[in-house]
Amino acid sequence: MSSIKFLGAVISLTFLMAVGFISPAVPDTARNDEVIVEAAWARASIGTSRPSAAYLTIRNEGDETDVLTSLKASVSEVAEVHAMTMTDGVARMGPAGAVKLPAGHEVVLKPGGLHVMLMNLKQPLKEGEKFTLTLTFKGAGPIDVSVPVLGIGASGPVQ
C-alpha cells in the first residue's frame, strides 16, 4: 500500500510542477473589419536594457490585401516587425518594413521568423502581466490587442 501512496504522491507532484511551468495565459483576440489579430504573447524581459519580442497571428478575412504599416506598444519606445534570416549559417535580424496581408490569408509572427521587436523598454516585462499593442493597418486602421507576458523561455501560450 505504501508504494501506491508513493506513486500517487509522485504523480501529484509531477502534475503540480507541470502546472507551475506551463503558463495558463490565454491570449485575446481583437478585430477591426475583416482583420483579426489573435494568439498574441510576449516573452518576459531581462530588465529594460535588453529588448523583448512579441508574437501573434494576423488573419485577413476580407476581399482585399491590407498592409500592417506601424506598431505601438505601451511598454516600449519602439515596436517594429523584424525578420530573422539565415545567411551562410549566420542568423541575422532586422526591420521587415510594412507587412502585406493578402486577402484570405494569415501572417504568423513567431520565434525564428517575423516577430515584433520591443526596444527601449519603459519597464521590465514580467511574467503574468499584460500590455497593449496597437497594430495600424492601411485599410483596417488601428487594432489594439492585449498581450500576455509569458516566461523568458516560453514557446507560446497554452491553447
N, C-alpha and C positions, 0 to 999 in steps of 0.2 A: 504493500500500500504506500510506503514512503517513496518508492520510485515513481509512482503515479503522481503523487503530490509534487515531487521534484520536477517531473516533466511538465505538469501544469504550471508551476512557477516559472520555468524556463520559457514556456510558450507565452505566458502573460508578460514577462519581462521583455521578450522579443517584440511583442506587439506594442508595448509602451515605448520602446526605443524607436520602433519604426514610425509611430505616430509623432514622436518628437522631432524626427529628422525629415519628415515629409510635410511641406507647408500646406495648410488647409485653405490657403488663399484661393478664392475663385474669382477670376478676372471679370470685369464688367464688359458689357457690350454697349457701344454707342453708335448712333446712326444719324445721318442727315441726308434726306432724299434717298438716293439709291446706294450711297457709300456707307459701308458698315465697317467699324473698327472693333475688333474682338481679340480676346486672348492676350491682352496687354499684361506685361510684367517687367520688372527690372531686378537687377542684382543689387544687393547691399554694396556700399562702397567702403573703401579703406580710407576713412577720413574725407577731407574735402580737397586735398591736393591731387588726388588721382581721379580720373573720370570714371563714370559708370556707364552702363548700357541698358537700354530698354528694348523690348521685343514685342511684336504684335502681328496680327493679320489684318489686312485691309481687303475687303471684297467690294467689287463694283457690280451691283445688280442692275445697273442702268443700261441704256442702249448706246451710250457714247463714252469714249475714252475720257477719263478725268486725269488730273495731274496733282500730285502732292507737291505743293510749292514751298511750304515752310512748316516749321515746328517751333513750339514754345513750351518749356517745362517750368512749372512753379518752383522747382528745386535747383535750377541751374541757369547760369547766364547765357549759355549756348546749348542748343539742341539741334542736331542735324543728322540726316541719314548718311551713314558711312557704308562703304563696301569693303569686304575683305576679299583679297585676291592672292593667288599663289603665283610667283614668278621665279623660275629656276629654284624651286624648293624653299623660297623665302616668302613668308606671309607679309603682305602689305595691307595697310588700311588707309582710307582717305575719303573725303567727301564724295558722295554719289550724285549730288545735284538733285534736280527735280526728278520725281519718280512717276513714270507713266503707269496708269492703272486702266488697262483695256476693259472695255465693256464685257461683262460676263465672266471676268477673271478675278483672281486674287493675287496679292503680293504678300509673301510671308517674310517678315523681318525676324531673323533668328540667329542664334550664335553661329559664327562661321560664315555668315553671308551678309546680306543687307541688315543693318541694325541702327538704332537711334543712339548716337553718342551724346552723353550728358556731360558737358565740360564746364569747368569753373563752377563747381557745386557751391550752393549757398549754405548748405548744411550736409552732414553725412547722411547717406541713405541707410536707414536702419530697418532690418528685417521686421516685418509686421506692420510697417507704416504704409501709407499711400500718398501719391501726389497726382497732380493734374497735368496731363499732357494735351496740348492743343495742336491738332493737325489741321492745316489750312489747305484746301483743295481749290483749284482753279474754278471748277463748276459747282461743287457741293458746298463750298465755303468752309468755315471753321467747324471742327468737331472736337469736343472735349471728352477725354476718357480718363477715368480714374485708374491709376496704375499701382497695383500692389507691389511692395518690395519684398523679394524673397531673399534667401541666404546668399552669401558670396559665391558659393559653389553650385547654386541651383541650376537645373537644366530646364526649368519651366514649371508652370503651376500644375497642381493635381487636377486632372479632368474628371 
